[in-house]
Amino acid sequence: MLVPTCREGYHRWMLTLAELTARTAHPGTVTWLGLRPARRAAMVPVPSAVVAFAGLEGDPRARPGTRAVSLLQADVTVEMLRRNIAIRGRNILAMRDRVLRIGPCALRITGVCAPCSRMESALGPGGYTAVRGHGGMIAEVVTPGLIKIGDAVFADPPN
């Protein structure tokens, strides 16, 4: 719904905040997939991954629930931040409580994925603070399936 406003002597029509946040310019793209072979091990890039209800198969950290998958905008170094999926062209921070469709999978974004204290050892002193607010998001798996680099990423409309 357009809302009339009067600003500086002329009328203009604006969208509400809810309408603005529901709009997206284009789909994003999966640019990186990674698995952690063991606890505290370096992330290993993979060309595709099976998303199960517990998370990405082959990731020993996988557990069902609201933290099953971690996602990140591809504008930061994903291996250092230890996230499973990097997406370019989509502001995933704006997708909280929405469902993302990646290939046959559906992931419900459940919250912010805060950086862990390992950022201090990975990036040096101040590493944790440097990446605060850039840790990406966590998601619950709604529909499992195989995803791969290059898959389009779409967002369902907000509830």
URGI-V398472 format. One line per field, one symbol per residue. phi: phi as a letter, one per 30 degrees, with the letter a starting at -180 (. if undefined). psi: psi as a letter, one per 20 degrees, with the letter a starting at -180 (. if undefined). A space follows every 10 residues. Layout:
# URGI-V398472
phi->???
psi->???
This chain:
# URGI-V398472
phi->.dcdbcbhib cbcbddeddd dddbdaddbd cabbbcdaei dddcdbdaad ccedkddjcd debdkdcdbc badddbdddd dicdbcbcib ddddceiccc cbhddbbcdc ldcddcdddd ddcjeidddd ceibdibcbc dcbdldcbej ddbccdddd
psi->ppppqppljq qqpqqrgghg iiqqhrqapp iqpqqohrpj qqqoqqhrqp orhibppioi ippqaikhqp qqpjirohgh ilqgpppqjp nhhijpjrpp pociqppopi apnqqriihg hhirpjgghh jpikibrqqp pgorrpqrpi qqoqpqqq.
